[in-house]
Amino acid sequence: MEQETHSPTVSVFGLGYVGSVTAACLAERGCSVIGCDVQPAKVEQINQGEAPISEPGLDELMAAQVSAGRLRATADAAEAVRASAISLVCVGTPSTASGALDLRFVEAVAGEIASAVAEKDGTHAVVFRSTMLPGSTRGMAERFFGELIAAGKVEVFFFPEFLRQGTALADFRDPSLSAIGVREEAVSVESIAAILDEGAEPMPLESAELLKYACNAFHATKVSFANEIGRIGKALGIDSTRVMAQLCRDQRLNISPYYLRPGTPFGGSCLPKDVSALSLQARALNVFSPTIDSLLESNRRHLESLIERVEAVGARDVLLLGLAFKAGTDDLRGSAMVELVASLLMKDFSVRIHDPDVAPRNLVGANQRFAAAKLPALETLLVEDLAGALDRHPQTIVASKPCASIETLKASLGEGHHVIDVNGWADLAEVAPSYEGLCW
Ligand SMILES: NC(=O)c1ccc[n+]([C@@H]2O[C@H](COP(=O)([O-])OP(=O)(O)OC[C@H]3O[C@@H](n4cnc5c(N)ncnc54)[C@H](O)[C@@H]3O)[C@@H](O)[C@H]2O)c1
C-alpha cells in the first residue's frame, strides 16, 4: 500500500453517524480527509463546516477541521478515490423487509471505488467499516476487487466500528475495542492501523465481522436480561435496580471473562435447577421472560450438537474423559456429560468413561440417586487404565475436562483416534492425531 505515514489522504464513503465522526476525527489526527456521500445536502453542510448529524462536539470539530483545510466533501466517488490512498466505507447496512442484511449501499460503493482505482496510478486500501455478516467482505473483495488485488493494486480490510451515538467522539478517540480483519495473514495492517488504531488486533476478515455481531448480540442480551430481572423483580415488589447493581459488583464471576468462553454446556447442581425455577416463577407471575426461558433450551441444543459431532465421526467406540461437571469434583448432578453418555448408549455406541474423580461406591445422596437413574451401569463403564482404554481403533475421544496428563495422552493417542475437545483443554490439539473443538 502507498505509505503516507505522516499525513495520509483518506476518503470516507457515507457521511452519516459513523462516517462524519470518522472523517472529522481523522482530520483531527492530521489526515487529509475527503468525505463522499450521495446526499448533496450532507456534502454541502460539511464543506460549510457544519456537522450533517447531531452529535455532541461534532459541529465544533468539523468547523475547525474544514477551516484548517484538512476536511472537505464531494458527491463524486471517483474524485474521492483519486484524492486518497485509503477509502473507508461507512455507508448504511440496513435490514430488508424480512430482517436480513441489505448490502445494497456497500456494494454500490465497492463498485464505484473499484472503477475509480482501476483508472488511477498507485495502490489503494479499501477498509469496510459498515457492519456486515461474516463472509461479506471477502465476497465483496472477490467480486469487485479480485483483479486489482491480484495485480497488487488493492488491499481490502474490515475494521469494525464500536462507537456509540452520543459519545461518538470520545469512543472514536479511545475505542472500547479495536480489531482489524485481513484477507490473509501475510497482509500488512500497518498503513490502516497507523491511521485508525495502532493497537488494533489483526484477525481473519470473517472473525472481525463476527466480532462486531457478537458484541452487539451480547449487548442486546445484557439489556434484555436486565430488563427481565427488572420485570420479575417488579412483579414481586423487589427493587431490581438494586439487585442488578449488586450483581455488577461481582467482577470475578459476573462482569468478567468468566463463563464467556465457548465450550461445555452448563451443568452442575445449581445452574440448570435455578434457571428452571426462575423461569417457572416468571411464568406464574405472568411475566414474559423469553431470554431466561431460552437458556435451558439453548443448553440442550448445545449438547445435541456434541452428540451430532460424535455421530459424524463414525467410530462406534467412544471414550469420555471427564464425567463430572467440572474438574476436581465427583458431582454428577446436572452434568451434561452424563446426558451425553446416556444418549450415546441409547444410540448403541460402546462408551467407556475415564474420570479419576468419580468412584460410584463413594457417591451419596442426590448425587448417587442422579447417577443411578441416568446411568445405572456406570460402574461397568468406568475405566481406570487410560492407556489401556485407548487400545481401540477407530475410537472417538470426547475430552470434557483435563483428567489425564498430556504426556499420557501423547504416548497413547494414535492413528484412528479422533479427539473432540469440549472445553478447550490446553495443549490437547498438539498431541491429538485428529482433533476438533466442539465449537471452535
Ligand atoms: N450508528 C452507529 O452508532 C453505528 C455504530 C457502529 C457501527 N455502525 C454501522 O456503521 C454503518 C453506517 O451506519 P450509520 O449509522 O453511520 O449510517 P447512516 O444511515 O447514518 O449513514 C449512511 C450514509 O451513507 C450514505 N450513502 C449511501 N449510499 C452511498 C453511496 N453509494 N456513496 C456514498 N454514500 C452513500 C447515505 O447517504 C448516508 O449519509 C452501518 O453498517 C452501521 O450498522 C453504526
The ligand as a MOL file (V3000), in Angstrom:
LIG
                    3D

  0  0  0     0  0            999 V3000
M  V30 BEGIN CTAB
M  V30 COUNTS 44 48 0 0 0
M  V30 BEGIN ATOM
M  V30 1 N -24.7110 4.4900 14.1250 0
M  V30 2 C -23.9190 3.8470 14.9500 0
M  V30 3 O -23.8410 4.1560 16.1440 0
M  V30 4 C -23.0400 2.7380 14.4490 0
M  V30 5 C -22.0470 2.2240 15.2860 0
M  V30 6 C -21.2170 1.2190 14.7960 0
M  V30 7 C -21.4030 0.7150 13.5150 0
M  V30 8 N -22.4190 1.2240 12.7350 0 CHG=1
M  V30 9 C -22.5410 0.6890 11.3740 0
M  V30 10 O -21.9330 1.6290 10.5020 0
M  V30 11 C -22.6360 1.6960 9.2490 0
M  V30 12 C -23.1070 3.1190 8.9960 0
M  V30 13 O -24.0310 3.4750 9.9900 0
M  V30 14 P -24.5610 4.9620 10.1390 0
M  V30 15 O -25.4140 4.9910 11.3660 0
M  V30 16 O -23.4450 5.9190 10.0220 0 CHG=-1
M  V30 17 O -25.4840 5.0720 8.8220 0
M  V30 18 P -26.2510 6.3700 8.2730 0
M  V30 19 O -27.5120 5.8790 7.6620 0
M  V30 20 O -26.3170 7.4310 9.3170 0
M  V30 21 O -25.2870 6.9120 7.1310 0
M  V30 22 C -25.0540 6.2350 5.9410 0
M  V30 23 C -24.6780 7.2580 4.8860 0
M  V30 24 O -24.2620 6.5530 3.7290 0
M  V30 25 C -24.6590 7.3370 2.6290 0
M  V30 26 N -24.6110 6.5500 1.3820 0
M  V30 27 C -25.4620 5.5990 0.9410 0
M  V30 28 N -25.0700 5.1390 -0.2620 0
M  V30 29 C -23.9210 5.7940 -0.5670 0
M  V30 30 C -23.0310 5.7510 -1.6670 0
M  V30 31 N -23.2390 4.9220 -2.7010 0
M  V30 32 N -21.9530 6.5600 -1.6410 0
M  V30 33 C -21.7310 7.4020 -0.6190 0
M  V30 34 N -22.5530 7.4730 0.4520 0
M  V30 35 C -23.6320 6.6860 0.4760 0
M  V30 36 C -26.0450 7.8130 2.9970 0
M  V30 37 O -26.4630 8.9030 2.2190 0
M  V30 38 C -25.8150 8.1580 4.4760 0
M  V30 39 O -25.4280 9.5080 4.6180 0
M  V30 40 C -23.7680 0.6820 9.3610 0
M  V30 41 O -23.3260 -0.5340 8.8380 0
M  V30 42 C -23.9750 0.5590 10.8590 0
M  V30 43 O -24.5320 -0.6920 11.2030 0
M  V30 44 C -23.2230 2.2240 13.1610 0
M  V30 END ATOM
M  V30 BEGIN BOND
M  V30 1 1 1 2
M  V30 2 2 2 3
M  V30 3 1 2 4
M  V30 4 1 4 5
M  V30 5 2 4 44
M  V30 6 2 5 6
M  V30 7 1 6 7
M  V30 8 2 7 8
M  V30 9 1 8 9
M  V30 10 1 8 44
M  V30 11 1 9 10
M  V30 12 1 9 42
M  V30 13 1 10 11
M  V30 14 1 11 12
M  V30 15 1 11 40
M  V30 16 1 12 13
M  V30 17 1 13 14
M  V30 18 2 14 15
M  V30 19 1 14 16
M  V30 20 1 14 17
M  V30 21 1 17 18
M  V30 22 2 18 19
M  V30 23 1 18 20
M  V30 24 1 18 21
M  V30 25 1 21 22
M  V30 26 1 22 23
M  V30 27 1 23 24
M  V30 28 1 23 38
M  V30 29 1 24 25
M  V30 30 1 25 26
M  V30 31 1 25 36
M  V30 32 1 26 27
M  V30 33 1 26 35
M  V30 34 2 27 28
M  V30 35 1 28 29
M  V30 36 1 29 30
M  V30 37 2 29 35
M  V30 38 1 30 31
M  V30 39 2 30 32
M  V30 40 1 32 33
M  V30 41 2 33 34
M  V30 42 1 34 35
M  V30 43 1 36 37
M  V30 44 1 36 38
M  V30 45 1 38 39
M  V30 46 1 40 41
M  V30 47 1 40 42
M  V30 48 1 42 43
M  V30 END BOND
M  V30 END CTAB
M  END
